[in-house]
């Protein structure tokens, strides 16, 4: 009577048997992948922060308001990202007003 013994699967065969999502998850869990991903993320955040700093430098010195209270000026502390965006919008509206009138 012939016995049908199955050979154990090789690593490559095991990986091939996984679904696409499982293979992606396995690949992303490696230390090399995580290290490269973290490195790319640091570069992205650095570029993002540099762009915000460039916008801050282009904005005229203005008073920063916190809940309607005059807190500090741009020279005294760095504006937060949301303050920078609000100030940039306000400044662009001012420039638009000056062009129209």
C-alpha positions as CSV (number, residue, x, y, z in Angstrom):
1,X,0.0,0.0,0.0
2,X,1.6,3.3,-1.1
3,X,1.7,5.9,1.5
4,X,1.2,9.5,0.5
5,X,3.6,11.3,2.8
6,X,3.7,15.0,2.3
7,X,7.0,16.7,2.4
8,X,7.3,19.6,4.7
9,X,6.9,22.9,3.0
10,X,10.0,25.0,2.4
11,X,10.1,28.6,3.6
12,X,9.6,29.8,0.0
13,X,6.5,27.6,-0.4
14,X,5.1,28.8,2.9
15,X,5.5,32.4,1.9
16,X,3.9,31.7,-1.5
17,X,0.9,30.1,0.3
18,X,0.2,33.4,2.2
19,X,-2.3,35.9,0.9
20,X,-1.0,39.1,-0.6
21,X,-1.9,41.1,2.6
22,X,-0.2,38.5,4.8
23,X,3.0,38.7,2.7
24,X,2.9,42.5,2.9
25,X,2.5,42.4,6.7
26,X,5.3,39.9,7.0
27,X,7.6,42.0,4.8
28,X,6.8,45.2,6.8
29,X,7.5,43.6,10.1
30,X,11.2,43.1,9.3
31,X,13.7,45.3,11.2
32,X,15.3,46.5,7.9
33,X,11.9,47.6,6.6
34,X,11.0,49.4,9.8
35,X,14.4,51.1,9.9
36,X,14.0,52.4,6.3
37,X,10.4,53.5,6.9
38,X,11.4,55.4,10.1
39,X,14.3,57.1,8.1
40,X,11.9,58.1,5.3
41,X,9.4,59.4,7.9
42,X,12.1,61.5,9.6
43,X,13.1,63.1,6.2
44,X,9.4,63.8,5.4
45,X,8.8,65.5,8.8
46,X,12.0,67.5,8.5
47,X,10.9,68.8,5.1
48,X,7.4,69.6,6.4
49,X,8.8,71.5,9.3
50,X,11.3,73.3,7.1
51,X,8.4,74.4,4.8
52,X,6.5,75.8,7.8
53,X,9.6,77.7,8.9
54,X,9.9,79.3,5.5
55,X,6.2,80.4,5.7
56,X,6.8,81.8,9.2
57,X,9.8,83.8,7.8
58,X,7.7,85.3,5.0
59,X,4.8,86.4,7.3
60,X,5.1,89.9,8.7
61,X,5.6,90.2,12.5
62,X,2.2,90.0,14.1
63,X,0.7,89.5,17.5
64,X,-0.3,85.9,18.3
65,X,-3.7,85.7,19.9
66,X,-4.8,82.9,22.3
67,X,-8.5,82.9,23.0
68,X,-8.7,86.6,22.1
69,X,-5.9,87.6,24.5
70,X,-2.8,89.2,23.2
71,X,-0.1,86.7,24.2
72,X,3.2,87.2,22.4
73,X,4.7,88.3,19.1
74,X,6.3,86.1,16.5
75,X,9.7,87.4,17.7
76,X,9.2,86.2,21.2
77,X,8.2,82.6,20.4
78,X,7.8,80.4,17.4
79,X,4.2,80.3,16.1
80,X,2.6,76.8,16.1
81,X,1.7,75.2,12.8
82,X,-2.0,76.1,13.2
83,X,-1.1,79.7,14.1
84,X,1.2,79.8,11.1
85,X,-1.6,78.6,8.8
86,X,-4.2,81.1,10.3
87,X,-1.7,83.9,10.0
88,X,-0.9,83.0,6.4
89,X,-4.6,82.9,5.5
90,X,-5.1,86.3,7.2
91,X,-2.1,87.8,5.4
92,X,-3.2,86.5,2.0
93,X,-6.7,88.0,2.6
94,X,-5.1,91.3,3.5
95,X,-3.0,91.3,0.3
96,X,-6.0,90.4,-1.8
97,X,-7.9,93.3,-0.2
98,X,-5.0,95.7,-0.9
99,X,-5.0,94.6,-4.6
100,X,-8.8,95.0,-5.0
101,X,-9.0,98.4,-3.4
